[in-house]
Amino acid sequence: MELSEIARRAMSIHDLYDRLNAAQRGRTWTRQDFVLGFTGDVGDLAKLAQAADGIRPVPAGRDLGHELADCLWSVVVIAELYGVDLEAAFVTTMAQLEESINGQ
């Protein structure tokens, strides 16, 4: 699946969450709410990575693949909400990192 398709799918789920949150809570998430939610997802990812390495018990109901996908969804949604062309930013950043690493 290409990034553009991932972004379309991510925003489709975002729209579903907006409708659910509006109906259940009377408000939708702001961009800041998504960033804060992402930090929680990263914390969950860290716990699952530790569990995969035998450092802590495996939390019930989640797996590493699910949490990585959840984090990817958050990153894609945040990029869309802030108007960031994630694909272009990724390509540029990887080129800069490659140049930096090769220069050392």
C-alpha positions in Angstrom: 0.0 0.0 0.0 1.4 3.4 -1.0 1.6 6.3 1.5 -1.2 8.2 -0.3 -3.5 5.2 0.2 -2.4 4.9 3.8 -3.2 8.6 4.3 -6.7 8.2 2.7 -7.4 5.2 4.9 -6.1 6.9 8.0 -8.2 10.0 7.4 -11.3 7.8 6.8 -10.8 6.3 10.2 -10.2 9.8 11.6 -13.5 10.9 10.2 -15.2 7.9 11.9 -13.6 8.9 15.2 -14.8 12.5 14.7 -18.4 11.3 14.3 -18.1 8.9 17.3 -16.5 11.5 19.6 -19.1 14.2 18.5 -21.9 11.8 19.3 -20.5 10.4 22.6 -18.6 13.4 24.0 -20.0 16.4 22.2 -16.6 17.3 20.7 -14.0 16.1 18.4 -10.3 15.8 18.9 -8.1 18.8 18.2 -4.7 18.6 16.6 -3.1 18.9 20.1 -5.4 16.0 21.3 -4.0 13.8 18.5 -0.4 14.7 19.5 -1.1 13.9 23.1 -2.8 10.6 22.0 0.3 9.8 20.0 2.5 10.1 23.0 0.3 7.6 24.8 0.6 5.2 21.8 4.4 5.6 21.9 4.3 4.7 25.6 2.3 1.6 24.8 4.7 0.7 22.0 7.6 1.0 24.5 5.9 -1.3 26.9 5.3 -3.9 24.2 8.9 -3.6 22.9 10.0 -4.3 26.5 7.7 -7.2 26.7 9.0 -8.6 23.4 12.5 -8.4 24.9 11.4 -10.2 28.1 11.8 -7.1 30.3 8.2 -6.9 31.4 5.1 -9.0 31.1 3.1 -8.9 27.9 0.1 -6.6 28.2 -3.2 -8.3 27.5 -5.1 -7.5 24.3 -2.3 -5.7 22.3 0.6 -6.8 20.2 3.6 -5.1 18.8 2.2 -5.0 15.2 -1.0 -3.5 16.3 0.7 -0.8 18.3 3.1 0.1 15.5 0.2 0.4 13.2 -1.6 2.6 15.7 1.5 4.8 15.9 1.7 5.0 12.1 -1.9 6.0 12.0 -1.3 8.8 14.5 1.7 10.1 12.6 -0.2 10.1 9.3 -3.2 11.8 10.8 -1.1 14.4 12.6 0.8 15.1 9.3 -2.5 15.6 7.5 -4.0 17.8 10.2 -0.9 20.1 10.1 -0.7 20.1 6.3 2.7 18.3 6.1 3.4 16.3 3.0 4.7 13.3 4.9 6.0 11.5 1.8 8.1 14.5 0.7 9.3 15.1 4.3 10.3 11.5 4.6 12.2 11.5 1.3 14.0 14.7 2.2 14.9 13.6 5.7 16.2 10.3 4.6 18.4 12.0 2.0 19.7 14.4 4.6 20.4 11.5 7.0 22.2 9.5 4.3 24.3 12.5 3.4 25.1 13.1 7.1 26.0 9.5 7.8 28.1 9.1 4.6 29.9 12.4 5.5 31.1 10.9 8.8 
